[in-house]
Amino acid sequence: MAAAAVEKVFTRNFDRPSSHTLTVYRETGGYTALGKAFQMQPAAITEEVKKSNLRGLGGAAFPTGAKWSFIPKGSTAPKYLVINADEGEPGTFKDRYLMERDPHAIIEGMIIAARAIDSHLGFVYIRGEYVKPWEVVSGAVKEAYAAGLLGKNIQGSSFDFDIVVHRGAGAYICGEETGLLSSLEGKKGWPKIKPPFPAIKGAFGSPTIVNNVETIAAVPHIINRGAEWFAGLGTKTQGGTRLYSVSGHVVTPGVVEAPVSVTLRSLIYDHCGGIRAGHRLKAVVPGGSSAPILTADEIDVTMDADGLKAAGTMIGSAGVIVMDETVSIPEALMVVARFYAHESCGQCTPCRESTGWIYKIAHRIVEGKGRKEDLDTILDVSKRGAGTTICAFYDGAVGPYVSYVEKFRGEFEALIPHEA
Amino acid sequence: MADPRAPVFTPEQLAEVRRLQGLYPDKRGALLPVLRLAQDVFGYVSLEVEEYVAGLFELSPAHVHEVVTFYTLFFQRPKGRHVVSVCHNLSCHMLGAKSIIEHLRTRLDVEVGETTADGRVTLLTVECLCACEQAPMMQVDDRYEGLLTTEKVDRILEGLR
């Protein structure tokens, strides 16, 4: 447990009693970044976020400042800021911690971002199952209104901004930003074809920025302490620390804050106490269930977006699922395949059909009824469908389909009867 | 509980509907929150509730039906007084979700998706609830219960009336 001292940014208040309240947030410098931001030109705020190398922490790792700059200049249409709090990627739980323990960082980040993109109405889209996070965020929004931090003429700045806390109703696909916008508009959560991107035509047909909870919570720190400081915490292409959700067979599962340059080995062994006693590491899913799996000898990789990309996988939502030797990879594939089959929204044929098909195949393999062509069928169906759908959901499903079979093929073959 | 076969909101509930509709640039944005309100008031979202809500939004009942059937948190049939939803996704699976589900099926004497004969508990399995650090875990009505053992599940069930 000899984790090197890590600068705490997102988690600095997590262990403080009543960290979710305005009083405690203010005691630790809360809402001072807002005062600074009101002294800055909106374009300068975006520029600062660009220089910080902050990249989206929900899954796609898109540069946040660049995203903001896509809002059409001089557009008189209303612009919306939407926070994606529809946390749903299997293996991820860090946004729940942020909402429950530091909701004012989200609100302060939203006001600053709203000023940067000239938005006067923001939404926090919280997954429907998250009752406590919804209660805490709603309470914090109320506090912020009462303190004059939301509403009209915030702190005498002549800037107006309102926040609506919106609850989802159970659908993984609503974590996909255009699916989320469909849902926010009172429809089923079907993703939309891009372009137009949300920054041009998003919620209710207006320019919209969608940012993840953790991404927006980083903004006050960047404004307060400067882009260079934040960039310096990370790698050349991605700034900051971030929150890793670590679960599975480690000694101390939980949310870990570490620089984006931390290695997967260090996360598991230094930050989470290593593998539970008497067991050994078998495999790790490094970025939520959609990230291709890594074997035990592939964990000397850095956990930034580009480091994992180079290792043939992805950081995604930074949900790290650690598996010891007790895990059957074919069974794990069946579990994730069931998930993708259940959550496919049904809009695109390759995804709708293949997710159900591959679940059926994985299920029969686990039951000892696999056929000798099944593994090649999984690979073929996966690779043909990848890249052909409206959103990234199916590509995310292909991550586990292909990597589990290719890296653990022998384990699958052992379950398939020889005469099949 | 108000009658889901002949749904009518009270004036206070209607005022809440109008308030919710006023929060969005297009009142249709309030459809999910209003359906949630309707489910709380009427117990579940019957076809009659869908038609009633459609009327409040000047939407077709077909649109509302499409929305209701898309999301897992809307119930189209009466549910138990309590809903127990066990996560069966990866981390929970690896840490024993299967045995928790088996235990609940036996103790409640229902299959997954069913409600006990006395209307006390509906048992569901669900995809990741994003509390994997507490695996295996489940949602019991509004709260998360984690680090489950069969003994802990029994204690939780005893608290459900």
Interface residues (C-beta under 8 A of the other chain):
Chain A: P78 Y80 E87 G88 E89 P90 G91 T92 F93 D95 R96 L121 R127 G128 E129 Y130 V131 K132 V164 H166 R167 G168 A169 G170 A171 Y172 S183 L184 E185 G186 K187 K188 G189 A203 F204 S206 S245 V246 S247 G248 H249 P253 G254 V255 V285 S289 G319 I321 M323 T326 V327 E331 A332 V335 V336 R338 F339 H342 E343 C345
Chain B: L23 Y24 P25 D26 R28 G29 A30 L31 L32 P33 L35 R36 F57 L59 H63 E66 V67 F70 Y71 T72 L73 F74 H88 N89 L90 S91 H93 M94 L95 V126 E127 C128 L129 C130 A131 C132 E133 A135 Q139 D142 R143 Y144
